[in-house]
Amino acid sequence: MLGLNLALRKTMANGMQVAFLDAGGGMLEVFAPPGGASRAVDVPDDTAGVRHLTFCFDNVDETFARLEQAGVEIKERPRFAVHSEMLNRIAFVRDPDGIIVELAERSQKRQG
């Protein structure tokens, strides 16, 4: 639903499944343990770690509306970004495993 293309998916010898998703300018590698996985836990504010994944879109509002219509879990509705020198509008959703995904629209200042 985010426009990622499945490049490879396979089951490893230990039963772990791995998928490589082409994100255009990078690759996302995702693992699924053989017995299933528990829902992701948010990283506490006072703990180092990955808090969310960010993907850029031409129009955050349109992307958000499409995901909301599809029933994707909403964390935060579209708004203007705090870091306006990099991003214009952002929104946050959760993937099916509970991982926070930021939808971001690049700032016009940065694109030129």
Phi, psi and omega in degrees: 000346180260004178086013177281144180253129178290116180268323181199139173220130179205163177257128181278171184302328181273006179092350178292134175263142178228141177227138175251121182248122180280118181259016180088294180258006181191179182233137176250126180252123185238136180245146175228117180293154185301327182267008185090169183230151174282163181296143179301149178248132179296142177288125179299152184303330182264018182237136176288149178153179179277120182270328179194167173258142180243133174233137181266142180226157178294325183217105182297319183298317179293316179297315179300314181300319179296316180291319179298317179299327180279356177090015179294141180294127182266133173256313180211130182289162181304141178204170175286143183283148175292319182269069187294343177289343179247317188233147178267292181237149179220161173206162180229136176228174174242141175283176182301339179266002179091002180286134180284131178239125176268130172262123186232146176240122183296147177290142176299328179301322185278331186287332186280000000 
